[in-house]
Every structure is written in structure tokens, then in C-alpha cells.
Amino acid sequence: MNEMRMTDLATQFAAICGTANVQRGDSIDTRYQSDWLGTKESAPAIVVRPGETAEVAAVMKLCAETRTPVIPFGGNSGLSGGTVARAEDQVVLLSLERMNKVRRIDRAGMYMVAEAGCIIQNLHQAVEAEGLMFPLVFGAKGTAQIGGALGTNAGGLNVIRHGSARALCMGLEVVTAAGEVMDLLPALKKNNTGYDLVNLMVGSEGTLGIITATSLKLVPPPLAQATAMVKVRDVDAALELMNMTQARTGGRIEAFELIGRLMYELPVTYLDHVTAPFDEAPDLAVLMEIGAATKEDAEIGADGTVALEAQLESILADAFEAELVHDAVIARSAAQRANFWALREGTLDAMQKHGNWVMNDISFQVSDLPGAIADMEAAFAAIAPGPFCVAFGHMGDGNLHINARPYDRDPSESPEEVKAIKDAVRDTVIKWRGSISAEHGIGTDKQRDMKQLKDPVAYEMMKSIKAALDPHNLLNPGKVLM
Ligand SMILES: Cc1cc2nc3c(=O)[nH]c(=O)nc-3n(C[C@H](O)[C@H](O)[C@H](O)COP(=O)(O)OP(=O)(O)OC[C@H]3O[C@@H](n4cnc5c(N)ncnc54)[C@H](O)[C@@H]3O)c2cc1C
């Protein structure tokens, strides 16, 4: 019966989107059959790839009529199980990949309108040609789509300056669970007309609607950047250095990344294209970047250095005097800057070359970071000897990526230690009232934790919203809420 229904649906999808854009059974491409890491298998009954909003709406309408669940599918880089389909659910995977047009770049209004399937990196290139910047940058930018980035409220290396996807989203076009199109695309900076449905959709991981297009904030690119890799005394010192730099530059920090010893050593050891910035590995480093706001800051002096570099040098000299900083290397060329960033952005790759890890993506109030990190370091030291990486992440956002394992053993060989690591992270989040998901969303991985840790009134309100917008539980069922 189900089989007949799915065959019939696939035929109707083909009539809407074209036969080439519907896959079924054995014809389903392997890239739709697991998550990005290849660790979670996925078994959609049908994959459909609409090419425009009207097609998404028509597909969704059919799914609503037949009570067929739908998973919006972007670049599949979400890592929390948000795009994974269970065979028994007979799910339609709706891929936005063909909806990849930039509809408009408005220079005067400093925004663009892009379809949900646009790859983030392509958006960077599209606006760069217009002398503008779309400041959402993270490791998966060559794979992740803007619809998926909004679905998880992604944010990466320069959230400290520009905010995460939510802060960059000015408007949305969404297909609802009933297959209607909700047009909230105008890029209004002020709009106080009732509930903020754009904000509600961002971060909802495909459980409330399918994002088909968005209006995105653009900014002028920094006229120049000054970048340094800095050995800091400890986490307190890093925090002080960050606040001191914000004060001295008028809030022009573009990135401030905390890099613990292990996350420095792994890329240096495993990645051929990364060169060690220091002769001796630091216990704790910061990769910091400031941007120039004025032409004077961006001017190149007789010695070939940018004026902004002198400002960074002066800040670091004072930080050295104050014993916040032990050593620093300022990038004197584009290649040196690229090397610092290759080290930071290559961590996941290097970690995978070493083996499997217990990974967490958590956040704290920024001023709580020193205490929270100290708590986790103490807890990890009691679990097993050897290096763990606790202090690693986007310091300005209070977002830490706790990548841990007993160094010389695969986590699968030591389940008790893995459990202890997870418990230590969770206990610290509870103690400091942090968040169990700062970037990658809830998906299926963190549902239980969210249910237990979220304020119960807020959790029930989320369930009411889901029931109101998707009464038949068709949009990404079994994700986020339990
Ligand atoms: C190497 C690497 C580095 C990363 N670094 C970061 C980082 O620094 N910061 C960060 O925040 N994240 C990071 N991520 C996570 C991930 O890239 C983001 O969550 C990403 O934005 C997801 O986009 P995607 O298109 O791949 O979405 P997918 O993985 O396809 O989907 C993610 C979720 O969004 C939903 N969804 C997808 N498209 C839509 C749509 N059009 N409408 C509604 N819902 C939709 C899906 O159903 C799913 O629940 C990283 C991932 C990798 C692999």
C-alpha cells in the first residue's frame, strides 16, 4: 500500500519538477543516503529537487494531502542528524540544490535576495564582484547552503563582528506545511507588525517551514585586515586582550579564535599545507584579526606594512607589558595570514586524520568562559591522563568546540571515559547555564538534552508552536522536539 502511494507520489513529483529531478528506491544517489560525516545512514523513500518556489509549494501540497513527511535538505553539512531519514517513516527528501539563483543584489539598500539552495561561498563571490561582503563564514562554506545555514542559525568565524545567520537575515520566503507560500522577503530594517516570523523560522531546522529564498544583509568589506597569532597567558588573559582590543579599535575585531595546544598541534602535525607559526607550541593561542574602518588605517607605509598592523602591534605590546601575552606573530603577507587561517580552519580535517573524537558544540556567557573552561579541564584531567582540548572556539561568542578523547585510544575502545567526558561537559553547561548547542543545532543528536535542560515553559511553548504551524507533524518529524 505504502509502496503504491510512494510510487504514485513520485510520478506526481516528476510531473511538477521533471523526471530527472525525482529519485526513488535504487536510483537514489548515495549522497542522500548518509550524513556529511558518513556516520549516520539515511533512507529516504523519494528524493525530489524542485527548481522554483512554486514547485516546492506544489510538492509540499501533495505531501500535506497524502500526510507524507518531508525533510528539507541543504548541503547536508549540519552534523546533528537534521537531514537523516528513517526508512520506516517513508520520507520525502526535498533538496533545495537547484534553487541556487541570486535574485537581486541591491547596492543602495546593502542587501541581496538569494534562493535557499545557494552555496554560501557562491554568495561571497557574487557580492564580492559588487564590492560588498556577505559576512557569514565557516568551515563548510563550500558545501552549506544559505537555506541550511538559516535552518540551523549557523555562525562562524566573524560572528563577533556581524552576528550569526539570524542577524544577517532581513527577510524570508517560506513554504508552509500546508504548501502555501509566505512572502516576508522585503529587507525592512524596522518592522514592528506583530510576531517576528522570520526570526521564528531561523534555527527551526526545517520543522516549521521550508525556506525557499531570503534577503540577506551585506556590509562593506574591511579596507584592510591585520591578523596575529598570539600566545596568551591563560583564558582570563585572552578575555582581557579581546576587550582591550575592542575598546582600542572601536569594536573592529573581525575574529577572535581561542586555540588550545592540541588544536594547534593537530593541524601542524597532520596538514602539509600548514606551517607552525611558533617554534614551540603554545599552551593557549589566540588567532585575532582586526579590520580597518578608515583609509588612513589601510594605508601602506614606506616599509610595506599596513598602518593597521602598527595599531595591532601597539595593542599587543601593551598586552605583553601587562603580562597577558607571551609572544605574538603578526601576519606580514597574505600568505602568512592564509597560513594562520589554514591552521584554524583545518582543525576538523586534522582531527579526522588522527581518529574519532567526542565532539561538543556548547556556549557560555562570555565572561563565564574562564570558570567554565577551568571546570572542564579539572574534570577531564580526572578522567584520563594526556591532552584533551577544552579551550577551543569562537571566544567572542562564548562558543567552545570541546573535542576530546583519550589521546592514544579510539573513543570506541573506552566507552566509560567517553561517557565521563560527555557528563563533564553537560554538568558544566548546567552549572554555568550555558547552551548545549551553539552552532550545529539539535537535529536528533541533542533532543534529549534539550528537553531536559531547556526551561520547561519555553519547551512547551515550542511544542505549541510546532503543533500550530505543522498540525500533522509533516515537516522534519522526529527532529528538534520529542
Ligand atoms: C567542516 C564543518 C564546519 C562547520 N562549521 C560550522 C561553524 O563554524 N558554525 C556553524 O554554525 N556551523 C558549522 N557547521 C555546521 C553546518 O555547516 C551548518 O549547520 C550549515 O549551515 C548547515 O547548512 P546545510 O545547507 O549543510 O544544511 P543541512 O545540513 O542540509 O540541514 C541542516 C538543517 O537545516 C534544515 N534545512 C536545510 N535546508 C533548509 C531549508 N531550505 N529550509 C528549512 N530548513 C532547511 C535541514 O532539514 C536540517 O534540519 C560546520 C559543518 C562542517 C561540516
The ligand as an SDF file (V2000), in Angstrom:
LIG
                    3D

 53 58  0  0  0  0  0  0  0  0999 V2000
   33.5840   21.2900    8.4190 C   0  0  0  0  0  0  0  0  0  0  0  0
   32.3500   21.9080    9.0130 C   0  0  0  0  0  0  0  0  0  0  0  0
   32.4800   23.1020    9.6960 C   0  0  0  0  0  0  0  0  0  0  0  0
   31.3480   23.7080   10.2340 C   0  0  0  0  0  0  0  0  0  0  0  0
   31.4970   24.8760   10.8990 N   0  0  0  0  0  0  0  0  0  0  0  0
   30.4160   25.4830   11.4020 C   0  0  0  0  0  0  0  0  0  0  0  0
   30.5460   26.7150   12.0830 C   0  0  0  0  0  0  0  0  0  0  0  0
   31.6380   27.2440   12.2720 O   0  0  0  0  0  0  0  0  0  0  0  0
   29.4260   27.3010   12.5240 N   0  0  0  0  0  0  0  0  0  0  0  0
   28.1820   26.7350   12.3580 C   0  0  0  0  0  0  0  0  0  0  0  0
   27.2000   27.3190   12.7990 O   0  0  0  0  0  0  0  0  0  0  0  0
   28.0340   25.5540   11.7450 N   0  0  0  0  0  0  0  0  0  0  0  0
   29.1140   24.9310   11.2640 C   0  0  0  0  0  0  0  0  0  0  0  0
   28.9650   23.7330   10.6370 N   0  0  0  0  0  0  0  0  0  0  0  0
   27.6170   23.1210   10.5590 C   0  0  0  0  0  0  0  0  0  0  0  0
   26.8880   23.3360    9.2530 C   0  0  0  0  0  0  0  0  0  0  0  0
   27.7390   23.6620    8.2130 O   0  0  0  0  0  0  0  0  0  0  0  0
   25.8240   24.3710    9.3640 C   0  0  0  0  0  0  0  0  0  0  0  0
   24.8720   23.9880   10.2980 O   0  0  0  0  0  0  0  0  0  0  0  0
   25.2010   24.6140    7.9970 C   0  0  0  0  0  0  0  0  0  0  0  0
   24.7730   25.8880    7.9330 O   0  0  0  0  0  0  0  0  0  0  0  0
   24.1310   23.6910    7.5470 C   0  0  0  0  0  0  0  0  0  0  0  0
   23.8330   24.0150    6.1730 O   0  0  0  0  0  0  0  0  0  0  0  0
   23.4600   22.8770    5.1460 P   0  0  0  0  0  0  0  0  0  0  0  0
   22.9830   23.5340    3.9140 O   0  0  0  0  0  0  0  0  0  0  0  0
   24.5420   21.9020    5.0160 O   0  0  0  0  0  0  0  0  0  0  0  0
   22.2020   22.2690    5.9070 O   0  0  0  0  0  0  0  0  0  0  0  0
   21.7850   20.7650    6.0670 P   0  0  0  0  0  0  0  0  0  0  0  0
   22.8030   20.0070    6.8180 O   0  0  0  0  0  0  0  0  0  0  0  0
   21.3500   20.2240    4.7710 O   0  0  0  0  0  0  0  0  0  0  0  0
   20.4960   20.9510    7.0000 O   0  0  0  0  0  0  0  0  0  0  0  0
   20.6040   21.3740    8.3350 C   0  0  0  0  0  0  0  0  0  0  0  0
   19.1970   21.5040    8.9210 C   0  0  0  0  0  0  0  0  0  0  0  0
   18.5130   22.5760    8.2750 O   0  0  0  0  0  0  0  0  0  0  0  0
   17.3520   22.0860    7.6040 C   0  0  0  0  0  0  0  0  0  0  0  0
   17.2770   22.7510    6.3090 N   0  0  0  0  0  0  0  0  0  0  0  0
   18.1340   22.6570    5.2440 C   0  0  0  0  0  0  0  0  0  0  0  0
   17.7330   23.4460    4.2480 N   0  0  0  0  0  0  0  0  0  0  0  0
   16.6040   24.0610    4.6710 C   0  0  0  0  0  0  0  0  0  0  0  0
   15.6920   24.9840    4.0870 C   0  0  0  0  0  0  0  0  0  0  0  0
   15.8770   25.4580    2.8550 N   0  0  0  0  0  0  0  0  0  0  0  0
   14.6160   25.3850    4.8120 N   0  0  0  0  0  0  0  0  0  0  0  0
   14.4080   24.9210    6.0620 C   0  0  0  0  0  0  0  0  0  0  0  0
   15.2210   24.0500    6.6680 N   0  0  0  0  0  0  0  0  0  0  0  0
   16.3150   23.6300    5.9800 C   0  0  0  0  0  0  0  0  0  0  0  0
   17.5370   20.5930    7.4760 C   0  0  0  0  0  0  0  0  0  0  0  0
   16.2920   19.9060    7.4320 O   0  0  0  0  0  0  0  0  0  0  0  0
   18.3340   20.2720    8.7270 C   0  0  0  0  0  0  0  0  0  0  0  0
   17.4980   20.1310    9.8210 O   0  0  0  0  0  0  0  0  0  0  0  0
   30.0820   23.0940   10.1000 C   0  0  0  0  0  0  0  0  0  0  0  0
   29.9710   21.8860    9.4310 C   0  0  0  0  0  0  0  0  0  0  0  0
   31.0830   21.2850    8.8800 C   0  0  0  0  0  0  0  0  0  0  0  0
   30.9050   20.0070    8.1520 C   0  0  0  0  0  0  0  0  0  0  0  0
  1  2  1  0
  2  3  1  0
  2 52  2  0
  3  4  2  0
  4  5  1  0
  4 50  1  0
  5  6  2  0
  6  7  1  0
  6 13  1  0
  7  8  2  0
  7  9  1  0
  9 10  1  0
 10 11  2  0
 10 12  1  0
 12 13  2  0
 13 14  1  0
 14 15  1  0
 14 50  1  0
 15 16  1  0
 16 17  1  0
 16 18  1  0
 18 19  1  0
 18 20  1  0
 20 21  1  0
 20 22  1  0
 22 23  1  0
 23 24  1  0
 24 25  2  0
 24 26  1  0
 24 27  1  0
 27 28  1  0
 28 29  2  0
 28 30  1  0
 28 31  1  0
 31 32  1  0
 32 33  1  0
 33 34  1  0
 33 48  1  0
 34 35  1  0
 35 36  1  0
 35 46  1  0
 36 37  1  0
 36 45  1  0
 37 38  2  0
 38 39  1  0
 39 40  1  0
 39 45  2  0
 40 41  1  0
 40 42  2  0
 42 43  1  0
 43 44  2  0
 44 45  1  0
 46 47  1  0
 46 48  1  0
 48 49  1  0
 50 51  2  0
 51 52  1  0
 52 53  1  0
M  END
$$$$
